Protein backbone atom coordinates (compact mmCIF):
# COMPACT_ATOMS: atom_id res chain seq x y z
CA UNK A 1 0.00 0.00 0.00
CA UNK A 2 1.08 3.54 -0.61
CA UNK A 3 0.70 6.63 1.53
CA UNK A 4 -1.73 8.09 -1.03
CA UNK A 5 -4.18 5.30 -0.19
CA UNK A 6 -4.24 6.33 3.46
CA UNK A 7 -4.46 10.02 2.61
CA UNK A 8 -7.45 9.38 0.36
CA UNK A 9 -9.13 7.17 2.95
CA UNK A 10 -8.68 9.84 5.62
CA UNK A 11 -10.03 12.49 3.26
CA UNK A 12 -13.18 10.39 2.83
CA UNK A 13 -13.55 9.76 6.56
CA UNK A 14 -13.28 13.51 7.20
CA UNK A 15 -16.23 14.11 4.89
CA UNK A 16 -18.23 11.37 6.61
CA UNK A 17 -17.33 12.84 10.01
CA UNK A 18 -18.63 16.25 8.95
CA UNK A 19 -21.94 14.68 7.93
CA UNK A 20 -22.20 12.70 11.17
CA UNK A 21 -21.41 15.82 13.21
CA UNK A 22 -24.16 17.74 11.41
CA UNK A 23 -26.66 14.93 11.92
CA UNK A 24 -25.75 14.37 15.58
CA UNK A 25 -26.40 18.05 16.25
CA UNK A 26 -29.99 17.62 15.08
CA UNK A 27 -32.18 16.60 18.05
CA UNK A 28 -34.51 14.60 15.83
CA UNK A 29 -31.66 12.48 14.51
CA UNK A 30 -29.58 12.15 17.66
CA UNK A 31 -31.73 9.20 18.80
CA UNK A 32 -31.57 7.46 15.43
CA UNK A 33 -30.33 3.90 15.49
CA UNK A 34 -28.85 4.50 12.04
CA UNK A 35 -26.69 7.33 13.34
CA UNK A 36 -25.26 5.15 16.09
CA UNK A 37 -24.56 2.38 13.59
CA UNK A 38 -22.86 4.81 11.21
CA UNK A 39 -20.63 6.11 13.98
CA UNK A 40 -19.72 2.55 14.98
CA UNK A 41 -18.90 1.71 11.35
CA UNK A 42 -16.61 4.73 11.06
CA UNK A 43 -14.86 3.82 14.32
CA UNK A 44 -14.27 0.27 13.10
CA UNK A 45 -13.08 1.53 9.72
CA UNK A 46 -10.55 3.84 11.34
CA UNK A 47 -9.27 1.00 13.52
CA UNK A 48 -8.84 -1.20 10.44
CA UNK A 49 -7.10 1.62 8.60
CA UNK A 50 -4.67 1.91 11.51
CA UNK A 51 -4.01 -1.83 11.39
CA UNK A 52 -3.43 -1.66 7.63
CA UNK A 53 -0.85 1.02 8.26
CA UNK A 54 1.56 -1.76 9.29
CA UNK A 55 1.74 -2.78 5.61
CA UNK A 56 2.76 0.70 4.49
CA UNK A 57 6.25 0.94 3.10
CA UNK A 58 7.14 4.55 3.86
CA UNK A 59 9.43 6.61 6.03
CA UNK A 60 8.69 6.40 9.74
CA UNK A 61 7.76 10.10 9.93
CA UNK A 62 5.11 9.66 7.24
CA UNK A 63 3.63 6.67 9.09
CA UNK A 64 3.64 8.65 12.32
CA UNK A 65 1.84 11.57 10.67
CA UNK A 66 -0.84 9.27 9.28
CA UNK A 67 -1.25 7.56 12.67
CA UNK A 68 -1.72 10.95 14.35
CA UNK A 69 -4.40 11.91 11.83
CA UNK A 70 -6.23 8.60 12.33
CA UNK A 71 -6.10 9.00 16.13
CA UNK A 72 -7.34 12.60 16.01
CA UNK A 73 -10.24 11.71 13.75
CA UNK A 74 -11.07 8.71 15.95
CA UNK A 75 -11.25 10.94 19.04
CA UNK A 76 -13.50 13.38 17.19
CA UNK A 77 -15.85 10.59 16.12
CA UNK A 78 -15.97 9.20 19.68
CA UNK A 79 -16.94 12.64 20.98
CA UNK A 80 -20.06 12.89 18.81
CA UNK A 81 -23.17 13.19 20.98
CA UNK A 82 -25.71 10.41 20.78
CA UNK A 83 -29.14 10.24 22.32
CA UNK A 84 -29.69 8.21 25.43
CA UNK A 85 -30.82 4.63 25.04
CA UNK A 86 -34.54 4.10 25.64
CA UNK A 87 -35.42 2.67 29.04
C-alpha positions as MATLAB code, in Angstrom:
seq = 'XXXXXXXXXXXXXXXXXXXXXXXXXXXXXXXXXXXXXXXXXXXXXXXXXXXXXXXXXXXXXXXXXXXXXXXXXXXXXXXXXXXXXXX';
ca = [
       0.000    0.000    0.000;
       1.078    3.544   -0.606;
       0.704    6.630    1.533;
      -1.734    8.090   -1.025;
      -4.177    5.299   -0.193;
      -4.236    6.331    3.458;
      -4.458   10.022    2.610;
      -7.454    9.378    0.357;
      -9.135    7.171    2.954;
      -8.678    9.843    5.616;
     -10.033   12.487    3.263;
     -13.176   10.388    2.829;
     -13.548    9.758    6.555;
     -13.280   13.506    7.204;
     -16.232   14.105    4.890;
     -18.228   11.367    6.612;
     -17.329   12.841   10.007;
     -18.629   16.251    8.948;
     -21.938   14.685    7.934;
     -22.202   12.705   11.175;
     -21.411   15.819   13.208;
     -24.156   17.739   11.411;
     -26.656   14.926   11.920;
     -25.754   14.371   15.584;
     -26.400   18.045   16.247;
     -29.995   17.619   15.081;
     -32.182   16.604   18.046;
     -34.515   14.599   15.826;
     -31.655   12.483   14.511;
     -29.583   12.148   17.658;
     -31.726    9.202   18.798;
     -31.567    7.460   15.426;
     -30.329    3.898   15.492;
     -28.854    4.498   12.043;
     -26.689    7.328   13.340;
     -25.256    5.154   16.095;
     -24.563    2.385   13.585;
     -22.865    4.810   11.214;
     -20.627    6.115   13.981;
     -19.721    2.550   14.976;
     -18.901    1.707   11.355;
     -16.614    4.729   11.058;
     -14.859    3.823   14.321;
     -14.271    0.270   13.100;
     -13.082    1.532    9.717;
     -10.552    3.837   11.345;
      -9.274    0.998   13.518;
      -8.840   -1.199   10.436;
      -7.101    1.621    8.603;
      -4.669    1.912   11.510;
      -4.012   -1.833   11.391;
      -3.433   -1.664    7.632;
      -0.847    1.020    8.261;
       1.558   -1.756    9.290;
       1.745   -2.776    5.611;
       2.762    0.703    4.487;
       6.255    0.940    3.101;
       7.135    4.548    3.862;
       9.431    6.608    6.032;
       8.695    6.400    9.744;
       7.763   10.103    9.930;
       5.112    9.655    7.244;
       3.635    6.667    9.088;
       3.638    8.652   12.324;
       1.839   11.572   10.669;
      -0.845    9.267    9.280;
      -1.249    7.559   12.674;
      -1.724   10.946   14.348;
      -4.403   11.905   11.825;
      -6.233    8.597   12.333;
      -6.101    9.001   16.126;
      -7.337   12.596   16.013;
     -10.237   11.713   13.754;
     -11.067    8.710   15.948;
     -11.254   10.937   19.035;
     -13.501   13.380   17.189;
     -15.853   10.594   16.122;
     -15.969    9.200   19.678;
     -16.936   12.643   20.977;
     -20.063   12.893   18.813;
     -23.168   13.189   20.983;
     -25.710   10.407   20.783;
     -29.144   10.239   22.319;
     -29.693    8.209   25.426;
     -30.822    4.630   25.043;
     -34.536    4.100   25.636;
     -35.424    2.667   29.042;
];
